[in-house]
Amino acid sequence: MTTTDKFKILTKFVKDLSSETADAQTYLFVKDNISKYHLNIEIKSKPVKNQLIEISAILKFQDSQPNERQSYFEITYVSIVKVDDDVKEKKDLEKIILCEVPKKIYPDLEKVFLNLLTDSGFPGIKLDKKIDFDKLYNEKFN
């Protein structure tokens, strides 16, 4: 049995959504320079109760260079996950939290995030680089 068979996502929701652009000059500057922005993701988790885990995927999209004029975009997307009782190994649990759940929720997370960018006045942005959660997991633990 693989780790993908050992959990169920009970619900997903946007916990926090943020788009900050200081003023019109900043907006115009960012519109011309948004191609320099980078996407970062962070995964956090905490136990709720009875094999329930709250997993937060935090996406940040920001200028990689320190800059006076920049916009800031962030979303915290939470999944409540029920892990099977037979998951006892820490390594299996880590893989579910850091890899399997993010892979399942990422299409929804990306859609909400792209809507945020569009609604913030930056339509047509494509997140070219798909996040390889298996690779990130393997880099962290190998």
N, C-alpha and C positions, 0 to 999 in steps of 0.2 A: 504493500500500500504506500502510495506517495504522500508527501505532505499536503498536496493539493486536495486530497480526499479527507483530510483530518480537521477541516474547519468549515464554518459557514458564516458568511457575512449577513448579519441580521438587519443592519440598516447603515446608511451612509448619509452624511449631511455636511453642509458648509458651516463650520464653527466660526470662522472669521474671514472677512474679505476686506482687502484694503487696496486703494488706489490713491496715490498722492502725487499731485502736480501743483506746485506752488502758485504759478500765475501764467498768464498768456505767453510771456517771453520764454518761460521754461518749457511750456507745451510746444511752442514752435521749434525750439532748440532740440528737444527730445524727438520730435517727429522726424527731424533730419538725421538724428544720430541713434535711433533705436536699434539699428542693426548691430550696434556694439554691445547691446545688452545681453546678459547671460542668465540662463535658467539654472537655479540650484534647487535641490530637493533634500529635505531632511525627514526622516521617519522617527517618530517617537511613539512610545507605547506605555500604557499603565494598566494594571489589572483593575477590573471593576468588581466582579464577584463571580463565584461559581463558574469558572472556566470562561468568563467573559473578559475580553480585552478591548480597551479603547486604543485604536491605532490612529495617530495623526500624521497625515502627509502634509508637509509644509512646503509650498512652492514659492520661491522668490525670484522675481525677474527684475534685474537692476543693472545699472551701468557698472562695468567691471573696473572702470577708472574713477578715482575720486574726482568729482565734478561738482561745481557750484550749482549748475542747472541740471537737475535730473528728476525723473519721476521714479516712483517706487510702487511695485505691485506685489502683493502677497496674498496667498490663500491658505487657510488651514482647513483641510478636508478630513473629517473624522469617519472612521468605520468602526462599528461595534461588531466584534467577531466572537463567535462561540467556538471554542476549541474542543475537540473530542477529548473525552476523559482518558483515552489511552495515549495521549501525547504526554510523555513523561520526560523525554530527553530535551535538555536545554537547546541543543543544536537544532532539533526539529522545530521547536517553538521560535527560535531566532529566524529560521528560514521562512516560516509562515509569516511572521511579523515584518521582516525586512524585504522579503522577496515575493512570496505568493500573493498576499493581500494587495500590495502595491501594484502588481501586474494586473490583477482583476479590476481594481478601481481606477487605474490610470486613464483609460479612455473617458470616463465621466469627469474626472478631475481636470483633464486637459480641455474638455469642452467648456466647462464652467470658467476656467481660467482664460481661454480665448474670448469668451463672451465678455469677461471683465475688461480685457484689453480693448475690445471693439467698443464697448459702452463707455470706456474712458477716453475715446477719441483716437484710438490707434487701430483702425480696422486693417484687415488683410495680413496680419502678422501670422506667420507659420512657425511652429516650433519644429524645425527641421530635424533636430536631433531627438530621436526617440530614446527614452531612458531605458537602459539595459539593466534591469534590477538583478538578474542573475550575475552579471559581470560585477556590479557594485558589491553584491553579497560576497562573491568569491574573492574580490580584492580585499575586502574587510577581514575575512576569516582565513585566507590562505597566504 
